[in-house]
Amino acid sequence: MSRITDIYRLIDEADRPEVFITLRPCADVEADHRESLAAGGPLAGIVLAVKDNVDVAGLPTTAACPDYEFVPSVDAPAVAALRSAGAVVIGKTNLDQFATGLVGTRSPYGAVRDSRRPDRISGGSSSGSAVAVALGFADIAIGTDTAGSGRVPAGLQGIIGIKPTLGVVSTAGVVPACASYDTATIFAADIDLANRAMAVMAGAQGPRPFGPTTRLAAAEQPTVAVPADLPELDDAWRDAFGAAVTRAEAAGLRIKPIDLGPFLAAAKLLYEDALVAERYDAVGEFVDAAGCGLDHVVSGIISGAKRFGAVELLRARRRLGGLRIESMVEWGDADALLVPTAPLHPTLAEVAADPIGVNSRMGTYTNFCNLFDLCGLAVPAGEIDESDGTRAQFGVTFLGRAHDDAVITDLARRFLDGTADAGPAWPEASGAPATELAVFGAHMRGGPLTHELSDRGARWSGEVCTAPSYRLVALDTTPVKPGLVRDPEHGRGIHGEVWTLSPTALGEFLAELPAPMMLGSVELSDGRWVVGFGCAADAAETGERLDRTRW
């Protein structure tokens, strides 16, 4: 049996009809899968599910509203990028209607149930996408995120969810929810696959989404802020977050408690103030005119949003700006913010009894993120023993400042694997400007000056050896530093390291480099020429010659 046949058998046996709104015929997907494997590509053979507010050519887009249905003729750019890299679309997944909700129950196609405990919610609005990955129906899935829709379901389903900086992935071909704060996201069972997929999605953007100041990794000894108080969490969930913080510390992350008050105040603006008017701007006229197929909670939120006028919207944005300043002052020098992804895992019955209140609680630690243009990466962080004898998935999210997507990827890898040596994060892989720098002394990893690189967001890229054309001298500095001298006649291969950093970071580093140190071109043993350390000619002549190949 083929892998695709196995997946369709799994779908049949699981009996989860609410996961997909449109499921392609097995034979069609199998043919595409064979073609993908033959063609190759970075995602060859990877099975992709797509949230049904994102266009796939030839498949209906409904946004979970039957009367809204249309069939696009072209893929959304995010879908097109993944398919060009080899991913094969299996179908369109269910969601909270018009991506309005964090519970996954607001759909005429059925409430999407938790992958492990069917009496519980899946989380939304990207409910079907997350459950498709959690149940093995797809390797990766596209979601969207405005208030946490690409993170909450990842946390509840025990998978990875990446929410990039706004604008890094195109939202063309995506039915808008709040256009100013929408982004496409990716789900996967492991961080490496999610990283590969996001690199493809971001790399498809026309203008390069990351600039020359982009940090490519976290600092060697990063500081991570955590909430000093944890509203909406019961004792078991608080203990789970405490265990996650302990795990982060064991991975080398320094913890800094902060007051999350201004963040939480900003989160309320998304639904409880005039910012919600963007939801009416997106699909409000359709909702007002639609005769059937509407979820009553969703239609109430969207239609009710037209009560706000332009002045109220401007005031809300001004309040948001003030709260953002307060929040960033509280954040301070931390490299990232670590929060619970969701504060609880409610039952379907609990949501039905209080659909607005429960949904609001679900967004406690997510709603402010897009309003502040933070990037986010949700990761699994263990399980919780619930009072009913079942076990809940617990997840945490690393949040970073805009364009610090590589920083939080690095931190998440350290948290999950205890290592930061997994290669470039997706911003670098998608084309963020980067320069290699060869170092041979105190700037090597673990040395006294490593921080001069790592604090600038440089990524350790491995050990190297120069071509056999160099020698070392001990420079008359305090402390003594090595000088690399090109000497083809008497040289040998010198062992060092390569770090990768942004052009701006390299420029700052060079500007602060003390005499007699210099940067120039260094030939490596594999024939590459990279920027590397050298020294002034007079210092090389007076320095003590060293008869060794490493500092």
Secondary structure by P-SEA (a helix, b strand, c coil): ccaaaaaaaaaaaacccccccccccaaaaaaaaaaaaaaccccccbbbbbccccccccccccccccccbbbbccccaaaaaaaaacccccbbbbcccccccccccccccccccccccccccccccaaaaaaaaaaccccbbbbbbccccccaaaaaacbbbbbcccccccccccccccccccccccccccaaaaaaaaaaaaaaccccccccccccccccbbbbbcccccccccaaaaaaaaaaaaaaaaabbbbbbbcaaaaaaaaaaacccccaaaaaaccaaaaaaccccccaaaaaaaaacccccaaaaaaaaaaaaaaaaaaaaaaccccbbbcccccccccaaaaaacaaaaaaaaaccccccccccccbbbbbcccccccccbbbbbbbbbbbcccaaaaaaaaaaaaaccccccccccccccccbbbbbbbcccccccccccccccccccccccccccccccbbbbcccccbbbbbbbbcccccccccbbbbbcaaaaaaaaaaccccbbbcccccccccccbbbbbcaaaaaaccccccccc
